[in-house]
Amino acid sequence: MRKSFKIVLGLLFLVLAAGTLFIVFNIGRLNCALFNFSVIDIMSLLTSVIIGFGLTYLISVSFSRESKKNEIIEESLKDIRDDYSHLMHEFMRHRNCEVTENFRNYVLIVLKNIDREIAILKNLCIERTNMNKPIGRLIKIRFDFSFIASGDNLSTGNVISDSFIKQCSEKYYLTKQSISQCKLELYNA
């Protein structure tokens, strides 16, 4: 729990305890007329309002924080999927073309971006035990894809062949399945 939540929760319990003690020691002075408020009535109303607003604040802030974290995780998964899609599009566009040094460097940069996004995703989901297996699978597929995409087939002077694209496509579709599994586990928890 964050420090601000602890402070607000502590203040709420302090007001509740003070209001309860005040009411208990002054129970004989209660006057139940419609417009005749005693100090005890005002204190109990004030205690109820403060606790109501305080608990609403605590609940809404904690839910909004969790919702924001889920949005960031979902955005990270979307970025990973988009980077892989863009990489496959580039492979298809350069089919049967010779690999240049610029194209090889471009592919390596995109793969580094994917690695960065996966590292961010892993750090965001470190507390979620249900996400360990899908993220572990995504990391393994990313390693396999990177091994194929940045290996000897992508050396300068080689031609991007159909078999190379087929191998990358298989890993690409496994990656998409893994991302879908991550999204499923994200909202099942």
N, CA and C atoms as a LAMMPS dump frame, in Angstrom:
ITEM: TIMESTEP
0
ITEM: NUMBER OF ATOMS
567
ITEM: BOX BOUNDS ff ff ff
-5.0000000000000000e+02 5.0000000000000000e+02
-5.0000000000000000e+02 5.0000000000000000e+02
-5.0000000000000000e+02 5.0000000000000000e+02
ITEM: ATOMS id mol type element x y z
1 1 1 N 0.846 -1.164 0
2 1 2 C 0 0 0
3 1 3 C 0.898 1.235 0
4 2 1 N 0.505 2.242 -0.734
5 2 2 C 1.297 3.451 -0.798
6 2 3 C 1.164 4.254 0.492
7 3 1 N 2.124 5.142 0.733
8 3 2 C 2.164 5.921 1.962
9 3 3 C 0.936 6.82 2.097
10 4 1 N 0.495 7.423 0.989
11 4 2 C -0.681 8.308 1.053
12 4 3 C -1.94 7.531 1.428
13 5 1 N -2.059 6.292 0.931
14 5 2 C -3.21 5.472 1.296
15 5 3 C -3.189 5.16 2.796
16 6 1 N -2.022 4.863 3.318
17 6 2 C -1.901 4.557 4.747
18 6 3 C -2.273 5.774 5.594
19 7 1 N -1.864 6.958 5.153
20 7 2 C -2.179 8.176 5.904
21 7 3 C -3.681 8.436 5.886
22 8 1 N -4.311 8.349 4.721
23 8 2 C -5.757 8.576 4.615
24 8 3 C -6.524 7.532 5.425
25 9 1 N -6.1 6.281 5.327
26 9 2 C -6.765 5.225 6.088
27 9 3 C -6.593 5.443 7.59
28 10 1 N -5.425 5.867 8.025
29 10 2 C -5.187 6.161 9.435
30 10 3 C -6.057 7.299 9.926
31 11 1 N -6.176 8.368 9.122
32 11 2 C -7.045 9.486 9.497
33 11 3 C -8.502 9.065 9.584
34 12 1 N -8.923 8.206 8.666
35 12 2 C -10.308 7.719 8.706
36 12 3 C -10.587 6.949 9.981
37 13 1 N -9.674 6.071 10.358
38 13 2 C -9.872 5.302 11.585
39 13 3 C -9.786 6.193 12.821
40 14 1 N -8.96 7.223 12.785
41 14 2 C -8.862 8.156 13.905
42 14 3 C -10.172 8.914 14.079
43 15 1 N -10.743 9.417 12.986
44 15 2 C -12.025 10.124 13.053
45 15 3 C -13.132 9.176 13.5
46 16 1 N -13.113 7.949 12.989
47 16 2 C -14.125 6.965 13.4
48 16 3 C -14.012 6.654 14.885
49 17 1 N -12.811 6.466 15.377
50 17 2 C -12.616 6.162 16.801
51 17 3 C -13.031 7.346 17.671
52 18 1 N -12.641 8.554 17.272
53 18 2 C -13.007 9.733 18.061
54 18 3 C -14.515 9.932 18.059
55 19 1 N -15.14 9.784 16.91
56 19 2 C -16.593 9.934 16.832
57 19 3 C -17.317 8.882 17.635
58 20 1 N -16.837 7.643 17.585
59 20 2 C -17.46 6.559 18.348
60 20 3 C -17.319 6.794 19.848
61 21 1 N -16.135 7.176 20.301
62 21 2 C -15.929 7.457 21.73
63 21 3 C -16.789 8.632 22.191
64 22 1 N -16.881 9.664 21.377
65 22 2 C -17.688 10.829 21.732
66 22 3 C -19.159 10.455 21.857
67 23 1 N -19.637 9.634 20.932
68 23 2 C -21.042 9.213 20.967
69 23 3 C -21.306 8.301 22.159
70 24 1 N -20.398 7.371 22.446
71 24 2 C -20.583 6.425 23.543
72 24 3 C -20.644 7.15 24.883
73 25 1 N -19.753 8.125 25.084
74 25 2 C -19.732 8.82 26.378
75 25 3 C -20.852 9.849 26.529
76 26 1 N -21.494 10.211 25.451
77 26 2 C -22.573 11.196 25.506
78 26 3 C -23.894 10.625 25.008
79 27 1 N -24.124 9.327 25.194
80 27 2 C -25.318 8.659 24.68
81 27 3 C -26.592 9.21 25.321
82 28 1 N -26.528 9.708 26.545
83 28 2 C -27.709 10.212 27.24
84 28 3 C -28.186 11.547 26.721
85 29 1 N -27.378 12.243 25.999
86 29 2 C -27.733 13.573 25.519
87 29 3 C -28.37 13.561 24.119
88 30 1 N -28.633 12.411 23.557
89 30 2 C -29.217 12.342 22.215
90 30 3 C -30.615 12.956 22.227
91 31 1 N -30.879 13.815 21.287
92 31 2 C -32.177 14.451 21.145
93 31 3 C -32.625 14.207 19.713
94 32 1 N -33.761 13.556 19.505
95 32 2 C -34.154 13.084 18.187
96 32 3 C -35.197 13.956 17.5
97 33 1 N -35.219 15.233 17.752
98 33 2 C -36.148 16.111 17.044
99 33 3 C -35.617 16.361 15.636
100 34 1 N -36.52 16.749 14.721
101 34 2 C -36.141 16.876 13.315
102 34 3 C -35.088 17.956 13.095
103 35 1 N -35.282 19.139 13.641
104 35 2 C -34.336 20.225 13.423
105 35 3 C -33.534 20.561 14.673
106 36 1 N -33.559 19.71 15.634
107 36 2 C -32.839 19.959 16.877
108 36 3 C -31.607 19.051 16.898
109 37 1 N -30.502 19.531 16.352
110 37 2 C -29.275 18.738 16.287
111 37 3 C -28.446 18.978 17.528
112 38 1 N -27.974 17.913 18.094
113 38 2 C -27.037 18.035 19.208
114 38 3 C -25.624 17.867 18.66
115 39 1 N -24.642 18.072 19.501
116 39 2 C -23.237 17.919 19.112
117 39 3 C -22.97 16.471 18.694
118 40 1 N -23.64 15.543 19.359
119 40 2 C -23.446 14.128 19.053
120 40 3 C -23.976 13.818 17.652
121 41 1 N -25.125 14.39 17.315
122 41 2 C -25.687 14.174 15.979
123 41 3 C -24.774 14.74 14.893
124 42 1 N -24.274 15.911 15.138
125 42 2 C -23.368 16.53 14.17
126 42 3 C -22.093 15.711 14.038
127 43 1 N -21.578 15.214 15.16
128 43 2 C -20.349 14.403 15.136
129 43 3 C -20.584 13.088 14.396
130 44 1 N -21.714 12.453 14.622
131 44 2 C -21.978 11.189 13.925
132 44 3 C -22.174 11.431 12.424
133 45 1 N -22.848 12.519 12.062
134 45 2 C -23 12.853 10.649
135 45 3 C -21.644 13.157 10.006
136 46 1 N -20.827 13.93 10.707
137 46 2 C -19.499 14.266 10.201
138 46 3 C -18.644 13.016 10.056
139 47 1 N -18.704 12.126 11.016
140 47 2 C -17.944 10.876 10.946
141 47 3 C -18.392 10.038 9.756
142 48 1 N -19.696 9.933 9.546
143 48 2 C -20.209 9.157 8.412
144 48 3 C -19.78 9.744 7.073
145 49 1 N -19.835 11.062 6.964
146 49 2 C -19.453 11.712 5.711
147 49 3 C -17.963 11.533 5.443
148 50 1 N -17.134 11.744 6.453
149 50 2 C -15.679 11.619 6.266
150 50 3 C -15.31 10.188 5.904
151 51 1 N -15.881 9.224 6.604
152 51 2 C -15.565 7.826 6.307
153 51 3 C -16.072 7.452 4.916
154 52 1 N -17.259 7.906 4.548
155 52 2 C -17.796 7.609 3.221
156 52 3 C -16.922 8.164 2.112
157 53 1 N -16.55 9.428 2.22
158 53 2 C -15.692 10.02 1.199
159 53 3 C -14.297 9.404 1.205
160 54 1 N -13.784 9.141 2.397
161 54 2 C -12.439 8.557 2.486
162 54 3 C -12.36 7.174 1.878
163 55 1 N -13.323 6.322 2.202
164 55 2 C -13.316 4.973 1.639
165 55 3 C -13.57 5.001 0.134
166 56 1 N -14.451 5.913 -0.303
167 56 2 C -14.675 6.048 -1.745
168 56 3 C -13.388 6.465 -2.447
169 57 1 N -12.637 7.385 -1.843
170 57 2 C -11.362 7.824 -2.419
171 57 3 C -10.383 6.661 -2.485
172 58 1 N -10.26 5.921 -1.387
173 58 2 C -9.322 4.789 -1.374
174 58 3 C -9.673 3.752 -2.426
175 59 1 N -10.949 3.421 -2.531
176 59 2 C -11.369 2.397 -3.489
177 59 3 C -11.188 2.896 -4.92
178 60 1 N -11.588 4.125 -5.192
179 60 2 C -11.489 4.623 -6.568
180 60 3 C -10.043 4.791 -7.009
181 61 1 N -9.173 5.251 -6.128
182 61 2 C -7.773 5.422 -6.491
183 61 3 C -7.107 4.076 -6.723
184 62 1 N -7.395 3.087 -5.872
185 62 2 C -6.769 1.782 -6.06
186 62 3 C -7.268 1.11 -7.337
187 63 1 N -8.566 1.247 -7.649
188 63 2 C -9.083 0.666 -8.881
189 63 3 C -8.551 1.395 -10.111
190 64 1 N -8.433 2.714 -10.033
191 64 2 C -7.921 3.45 -11.185
192 64 3 C -6.45 3.129 -11.413
193 65 1 N -5.705 2.908 -10.342
194 65 2 C -4.293 2.549 -10.49
195 65 3 C -4.162 1.19 -11.175
196 66 1 N -4.961 0.225 -10.741
197 66 2 C -4.928 -1.11 -11.355
198 66 3 C -5.396 -1.048 -12.8
199 67 1 N -6.413 -0.253 -13.068
200 67 2 C -6.914 -0.109 -14.431
201 67 3 C -5.861 0.538 -15.327
202 68 1 N -5.164 1.541 -14.811
203 68 2 C -4.119 2.205 -15.591
204 68 3 C -2.974 1.234 -15.88
205 69 1 N -2.627 0.413 -14.905
206 69 2 C -1.562 -0.57 -15.114
207 69 3 C -1.975 -1.579 -16.186
208 70 1 N -3.233 -2.015 -16.164
209 70 2 C -3.724 -2.93 -17.2
210 70 3 C -3.681 -2.277 -18.579
211 71 1 N -3.995 -0.984 -18.652
212 71 2 C -3.926 -0.282 -19.934
213 71 3 C -2.491 -0.214 -20.452
214 72 1 N -1.545 0.015 -19.557
215 72 2 C -0.136 0.074 -19.968
216 72 3 C 0.335 -1.288 -20.45
217 73 1 N -0.064 -2.345 -19.754
218 73 2 C 0.31 -3.699 -20.169
219 73 3 C -0.304 -4.014 -21.528
220 74 1 N -1.567 -3.656 -21.708
221 74 2 C -2.23 -3.905 -22.992
222 74 3 C -1.566 -3.11 -24.117
223 75 1 N -1.175 -1.878 -23.832
224 75 2 C -0.484 -1.056 -24.833
225 75 3 C 0.88 -1.655 -25.184
226 76 1 N 1.554 -2.192 -24.197
227 76 2 C 2.843 -2.844 -24.443
228 76 3 C 2.67 -4.08 -25.32
229 77 1 N 1.641 -4.875 -25.048
230 77 2 C 1.358 -6.042 -25.885
231 77 3 C 1.017 -5.623 -27.314
232 78 1 N 0.275 -4.539 -27.453
233 78 2 C -0.076 -4.035 -28.783
234 78 3 C 1.178 -3.58 -29.531
235 79 1 N 2.083 -2.9 -28.828
236 79 2 C 3.321 -2.445 -29.469
237 79 3 C 4.176 -3.618 -29.926
238 80 1 N 4.235 -4.66 -29.129
239 80 2 C 5.003 -5.851 -29.512
240 80 3 C 4.398 -6.472 -30.77
241 81 1 N 3.079 -6.623 -30.768
242 81 2 C 2.405 -7.193 -31.931
243 81 3 C 2.618 -6.34 -33.18
244 82 1 N 2.52 -5.018 -33.019
245 82 2 C 2.71 -4.115 -34.158
246 82 3 C 4.136 -4.183 -34.699
247 83 1 N 5.12 -4.264 -33.807
248 83 2 C 6.511 -4.361 -34.26
249 83 3 C 6.749 -5.656 -35.035
250 84 1 N 6.21 -6.755 -34.533
251 84 2 C 6.346 -8.023 -35.265
252 84 3 C 5.627 -7.955 -36.615
253 85 1 N 4.446 -7.348 -36.641
254 85 2 C 3.709 -7.223 -37.904
255 85 3 C 4.487 -6.378 -38.909
256 86 1 N 5.065 -5.296 -38.422
257 86 2 C 5.848 -4.435 -39.301
258 86 3 C 7.08 -5.169 -39.831
259 87 1 N 7.715 -5.935 -38.971
260 87 2 C 8.895 -6.697 -39.392
261 87 3 C 8.526 -7.726 -40.453
262 88 1 N 7.415 -8.422 -40.264
263 88 2 C 6.982 -9.406 -41.266
264 88 3 C 6.601 -8.715 -42.579
265 89 1 N 5.996 -7.533 -42.472
266 89 2 C 5.661 -6.78 -43.676
267 89 3 C 6.936 -6.408 -44.445
268 90 1 N 7.961 -6.009 -43.715
269 90 2 C 9.233 -5.657 -44.363
270 90 3 C 9.884 -6.88 -45.011
271 91 1 N 9.799 -8.023 -44.334
272 91 2 C 10.349 -9.248 -44.935
273 91 3 C 9.61 -9.589 -46.229
274 92 1 N 8.301 -9.458 -46.209
275 92 2 C 7.52 -9.767 -47.407
276 92 3 C 7.814 -8.753 -48.528
277 93 1 N 8.003 -7.52 -48.154
278 93 2 C 8.281 -6.481 -49.142
279 93 3 C 9.655 -6.678 -49.796
280 94 1 N 10.611 -7.225 -49.033
281 94 2 C 11.969 -7.445 -49.552
282 94 3 C 12.206 -8.902 -49.959
283 95 1 N 11.137 -9.633 -50.215
284 95 2 C 11.262 -11.039 -50.631
285 95 3 C 12.07 -11.107 -51.938
286 96 1 N 12.947 -12.089 -51.977
287 96 2 C 13.825 -12.334 -53.135
288 96 3 C 14.746 -11.153 -53.455
289 97 1 N 14.973 -10.295 -52.483
290 97 2 C 15.917 -9.183 -52.645
291 97 3 C 17.168 -9.481 -51.823
292 98 1 N 18.238 -8.873 -52.222
293 98 2 C 19.487 -9.057 -51.499
294 98 3 C 19.464 -8.201 -50.228
295 99 1 N 19.984 -8.759 -49.141
296 99 2 C 20.022 -8.056 -47.856
297 99 3 C 21.149 -7.029 -47.894
298 100 1 N 20.799 -5.772 -47.645
299 100 2 C 21.81 -4.719 -47.558
300 100 3 C 22.167 -4.479 -46.093
301 101 1 N 23.244 -3.752 -45.896
302 101 2 C 23.67 -3.439 -44.527
303 101 3 C 22.621 -2.582 -43.815
304 102 1 N 22.002 -1.637 -44.537
305 102 2 C 20.962 -0.783 -43.949
306 102 3 C 19.744 -1.601 -43.521
307 103 1 N 19.316 -2.532 -44.375
308 103 2 C 18.16 -3.356 -44.038
309 103 3 C 18.458 -4.241 -42.829
310 104 1 N 19.645 -4.811 -42.791
311 104 2 C 20.032 -5.644 -41.646
312 104 3 C 20.041 -4.822 -40.358
313 105 1 N 20.6 -3.629 -40.4
314 105 2 C 20.617 -2.757 -39.214
315 105 3 C 19.203 -2.368 -38.795
316 106 1 N 18.344 -2.122 -39.774
317 106 2 C 16.954 -1.764 -39.485
318 106 3 C 16.246 -2.92 -38.761
319 107 1 N 16.425 -4.131 -39.245
320 107 2 C 15.805 -5.303 -38.613
321 107 3 C 16.336 -5.474 -37.193
322 108 1 N 17.615 -5.286 -36.999
323 108 2 C 18.195 -5.425 -35.659
324 108 3 C 17.663 -4.359 -34.693
325 109 1 N 17.446 -3.152 -35.208
326 109 2 C 16.879 -2.095 -34.36
327 109 3 C 15.449 -2.431 -33.96
328 110 1 N 14.661 -2.927 -34.901
329 110 2 C 13.274 -3.309 -34.578
330 110 3 C 13.274 -4.457 -33.563
331 111 1 N 14.179 -5.415 -33.718
332 111 2 C 14.269 -6.507 -32.749
333 111 3 C 14.674 -5.993 -31.365
334 112 1 N 15.545 -5 -31.311
335 112 2 C 15.914 -4.39 -30.018
336 112 3 C 14.714 -3.699 -29.384
337 113 1 N 13.895 -3.025 -30.213
338 113 2 C 12.684 -2.392 -29.688
339 113 3 C 11.723 -3.433 -29.116
340 114 1 N 11.607 -4.559 -29.796
341 114 2 C 10.748 -5.637 -29.301
342 114 3 C 11.288 -6.166 -27.973
343 115 1 N 12.604 -6.327 -27.88
344 115 2 C 13.212 -6.782 -26.621
345 115 3 C 12.933 -5.796 -25.486
346 116 1 N 13.015 -4.51 -25.794
347 116 2 C 12.75 -3.482 -24.785
348 116 3 C 11.3 -3.55 -24.325
349 117 1 N 10.379 -3.69 -25.257
350 117 2 C 8.959 -3.776 -24.905
351 117 3 C 8.666 -5.017 -24.059
352 118 1 N 9.295 -6.123 -24.392
353 118 2 C 9.079 -7.351 -23.615
354 118 3 C 9.667 -7.197 -22.215
355 119 1 N 10.81 -6.512 -22.087
356 119 2 C 11.382 -6.267 -20.76
357 119 3 C 10.463 -5.385 -19.921
358 120 1 N 9.872 -4.37 -20.538
359 120 2 C 8.916 -3.511 -19.832
360 120 3 C 7.7 -4.326 -19.405
361 121 1 N 7.204 -5.156 -20.303
362 121 2 C 6.052 -6.008 -20.001
363 121 3 C 6.36 -6.95 -18.836
364 122 1 N 7.527 -7.544 -18.862
365 122 2 C 7.914 -8.476 -17.796
366 122 3 C 8.008 -7.757 -16.452
367 123 1 N 8.553 -6.537 -16.437
368 123 2 C 8.649 -5.767 -15.198
369 123 3 C 7.289 -5.337 -14.682
370 124 1 N 6.368 -5.027 -15.581
371 124 2 C 5.026 -4.634 -15.157
372 124 3 C 4.245 -5.804 -14.567
373 125 1 N 4.518 -7.005 -15.044
374 125 2 C 3.752 -8.186 -14.631
375 125 3 C 4.493 -9.031 -13.597
376 126 1 N 5.494 -8.488 -12.966
377 126 2 C 6.297 -9.284 -12.045
378 126 3 C 5.481 -9.752 -10.829
379 127 1 N 4.459 -8.98 -10.439
380 127 2 C 3.637 -9.342 -9.283
381 127 3 C 2.498 -10.293 -9.634
382 128 1 N 2.227 -10.459 -10.893
383 128 2 C 1.092 -11.277 -11.328
384 128 3 C 1.571 -12.688 -11.658
385 129 1 N 1.218 -13.622 -10.822
386 129 2 C 1.676 -15.002 -11.027
387 129 3 C 0.98 -15.659 -12.22
388 130 1 N -0.234 -15.225 -12.537
389 130 2 C -0.943 -15.824 -13.673
390 130 3 C -0.34 -15.419 -15.008
391 131 1 N 0.48 -14.377 -15.03
392 131 2 C 1.09 -13.902 -16.277
393 131 3 C 2.472 -14.506 -16.515
394 132 1 N 3.02 -15.222 -15.543
395 132 2 C 4.383 -15.759 -15.685
396 132 3 C 4.507 -16.729 -16.849
397 133 1 N 3.567 -17.648 -16.968
398 133 2 C 3.643 -18.665 -18.022
399 133 3 C 3.491 -18.065 -19.421
400 134 1 N 2.46 -17.213 -19.685
401 134 2 C 2.347 -16.639 -21.034
402 134 3 C 3.523 -15.722 -21.394
403 135 1 N 4.016 -14.965 -20.431
404 135 2 C 5.155 -14.09 -20.719
405 135 3 C 6.415 -14.915 -20.933
406 136 1 N 6.576 -15.992 -20.172
407 136 2 C 7.711 -16.891 -20.4
408 136 3 C 7.667 -17.499 -21.793
409 137 1 N 6.471 -17.864 -22.233
410 137 2 C 6.318 -18.412 -23.586
411 137 3 C 6.619 -17.337 -24.639
412 138 1 N 6.16 -16.119 -24.389
413 138 2 C 6.435 -15.015 -25.307
414 138 3 C 7.937 -14.746 -25.403
415 139 1 N 8.633 -14.821 -24.297
416 139 2 C 10.088 -14.606 -24.29
417 139 3 C 10.788 -15.706 -25.078
418 140 1 N 10.336 -16.947 -24.902
419 140 2 C 10.956 -18.052 -25.627
420 140 3 C 10.741 -17.907 -27.137
421 141 1 N 9.517 -17.553 -27.537
422 141 2 C 9.218 -17.376 -28.963
423 141 3 C 10.003 -16.185 -29.514
424 142 1 N 10.127 -15.115 -28.723
425 142 2 C 10.918 -13.966 -29.153
426 142 3 C 12.371 -14.364 -29.396
427 143 1 N 12.909 -15.217 -28.521
428 143 2 C 14.281 -15.694 -28.701
429 143 3 C 14.396 -16.506 -29.989
430 144 1 N 13.436 -17.405 -30.232
431 144 2 C 13.466 -18.217 -31.455
432 144 3 C 13.345 -17.339 -32.697
433 145 1 N 12.431 -16.365 -32.651
434 145 2 C 12.248 -15.472 -33.794
435 145 3 C 13.523 -14.656 -34.044
436 146 1 N 14.103 -14.116 -32.985
437 146 2 C 15.323 -13.315 -33.131
438 146 3 C 16.474 -14.153 -33.668
439 147 1 N 16.543 -15.415 -33.238
440 147 2 C 17.597 -16.304 -33.718
441 147 3 C 17.471 -16.517 -35.227
442 148 1 N 16.236 -16.693 -35.693
443 148 2 C 16.015 -16.898 -37.133
444 148 3 C 16.219 -15.587 -37.899
445 149 1 N 15.591 -14.502 -37.39
446 149 2 C 15.573 -13.241 -38.135
447 149 3 C 16.916 -12.528 -38.168
448 150 1 N 17.745 -12.727 -37.177
449 150 2 C 19.013 -12.006 -37.158
450 150 3 C 20.203 -12.926 -37.371
451 151 1 N 19.952 -14.143 -37.752
452 151 2 C 21.03 -15.116 -37.935
453 151 3 C 21.702 -15.013 -39.284
454 152 1 N 22.232 -16.141 -39.729
455 152 2 C 22.979 -16.193 -40.982
456 152 3 C 22.132 -15.864 -42.195
457 153 1 N 20.828 -16.122 -42.126
458 153 2 C 19.951 -15.83 -43.276
459 153 3 C 19.867 -14.337 -43.567
460 154 1 N 20.132 -13.512 -42.556
461 154 2 C 20.033 -12.073 -42.741
462 154 3 C 21.417 -11.432 -42.904
463 155 1 N 22.395 -12.21 -43.285
464 155 2 C 23.73 -11.662 -43.529
465 155 3 C 23.696 -10.79 -44.778
466 156 1 N 24.564 -9.814 -44.785
467 156 2 C 24.663 -8.916 -45.939
468 156 3 C 25.061 -9.716 -47.17
469 157 1 N 24.317 -9.535 -48.24
470 157 2 C 24.586 -10.235 -49.494
471 157 3 C 23.698 -11.439 -49.723
472 158 1 N 23.092 -11.992 -48.692
473 158 2 C 22.154 -13.103 -48.86
474 158 3 C 20.825 -12.587 -49.402
475 159 1 N 20.051 -13.527 -49.938
476 159 2 C 18.733 -13.197 -50.466
477 159 3 C 17.684 -13.645 -49.456
478 160 1 N 16.665 -12.8 -49.258
479 160 2 C 15.567 -13.173 -48.357
480 160 3 C 14.715 -14.192 -49.091
481 161 1 N 14.821 -15.433 -48.665
482 161 2 C 14.163 -16.532 -49.374
483 161 3 C 12.776 -16.804 -48.81
484 162 1 N 12.033 -17.613 -49.544
485 162 2 C 10.7 -18.009 -49.096
486 162 3 C 10.765 -18.887 -47.855
487 163 1 N 11.786 -19.74 -47.762
488 163 2 C 11.908 -20.596 -46.573
489 163 3 C 12.207 -19.755 -45.331
490 164 1 N 13.005 -18.702 -45.485
491 164 2 C 13.279 -17.778 -44.376
492 164 3 C 11.998 -17.093 -43.921
493 165 1 N 11.216 -16.621 -44.881
494 165 2 C 9.952 -15.955 -44.553
495 165 3 C 8.97 -16.938 -43.915
496 166 1 N 8.979 -18.181 -44.38
497 166 2 C 8.095 -19.2 -43.806
498 166 3 C 8.459 -19.474 -42.35
499 167 1 N 9.756 -19.594 -42.059
500 167 2 C 10.191 -19.824 -40.675
501 167 3 C 9.804 -18.646 -39.78
502 168 1 N 10.019 -17.429 -40.29
503 168 2 C 9.657 -16.244 -39.514
504 168 3 C 8.142 -16.157 -39.323
505 169 1 N 7.391 -16.541 -40.345
506 169 2 C 5.925 -16.495 -40.254
507 169 3 C 5.398 -17.45 -39.189
508 170 1 N 5.982 -18.639 -39.114
509 170 2 C 5.565 -19.6 -38.092
510 170 3 C 5.776 -19.016 -36.697
511 171 1 N 6.933 -18.425 -36.473
512 171 2 C 7.21 -17.824 -35.157
513 171 3 C 6.34 -16.585 -34.926
514 172 1 N 6.04 -15.873 -35.991
515 172 2 C 5.178 -14.695 -35.884
516 172 3 C 3.78 -15.09 -35.411
517 173 1 N 3.226 -16.149 -35.976
518 173 2 C 1.885 -16.577 -35.562
519 173 3 C 1.897 -17.167 -34.157
520 174 1 N 2.968 -17.81 -33.775
521 174 2 C 3.091 -18.265 -32.386
522 174 3 C 3.162 -17.074 -31.43
523 175 1 N 3.832 -16.022 -31.865
524 175 2 C 3.911 -14.799 -31.059
525 175 3 C 2.535 -14.175 -30.894
526 176 1 N 1.762 -14.108 -31.98
527 176 2 C 0.413 -13.556 -31.887
528 176 3 C -0.461 -14.378 -30.939
529 177 1 N -0.317 -15.694 -30.978
530 177 2 C -1.073 -16.546 -30.055
531 177 3 C -0.649 -16.279 -28.617
532 178 1 N 0.633 -16.121 -28.409
533 178 2 C 1.136 -15.862 -27.059
534 178 3 C 0.654 -14.505 -26.542
535 179 1 N 0.618 -13.509 -27.406
536 179 2 C 0.112 -12.188 -27.005
537 179 3 C -1.371 -12.277 -26.659
538 180 1 N -2.129 -13.038 -27.438
539 180 2 C -3.553 -13.229 -27.128
540 180 3 C -3.728 -13.939 -25.79
541 181 1 N -2.872 -14.905 -25.506
542 181 2 C -2.925 -15.605 -24.215
543 181 3 C -2.589 -14.65 -23.066
544 182 1 N -1.631 -13.756 -23.289
545 182 2 C -1.294 -12.759 -22.268
546 182 3 C -2.486 -11.847 -21.988
547 183 1 N -3.169 -11.402 -23.034
548 183 2 C -4.343 -10.554 -22.855
549 183 3 C -5.448 -11.286 -22.115
550 184 1 N -5.633 -12.556 -22.438
551 184 2 C -6.635 -13.368 -21.776
552 184 3 C -6.334 -13.509 -20.288
553 185 1 N -5.09 -13.799 -19.965
554 185 2 C -4.699 -13.933 -18.551
555 185 3 C -4.749 -12.598 -17.815
556 186 1 N -4.511 -11.51 -18.539
557 186 2 C -4.531 -10.181 -17.923
558 186 3 C -5.916 -9.872 -17.369
559 187 1 N -6.954 -10.218 -18.11
560 187 2 C -8.303 -9.889 -17.677
561 187 3 C -9.019 -11.042 -16.973
562 188 1 N -8.391 -12.202 -16.856
563 188 2 C -8.979 -13.298 -16.08
564 188 3 C -8.665 -13.174 -14.604
565 189 1 N -7.638 -12.421 -14.279
566 189 2 C -7.221 -12.314 -12.86
567 189 3 C -8.151 -11.455 -12.066
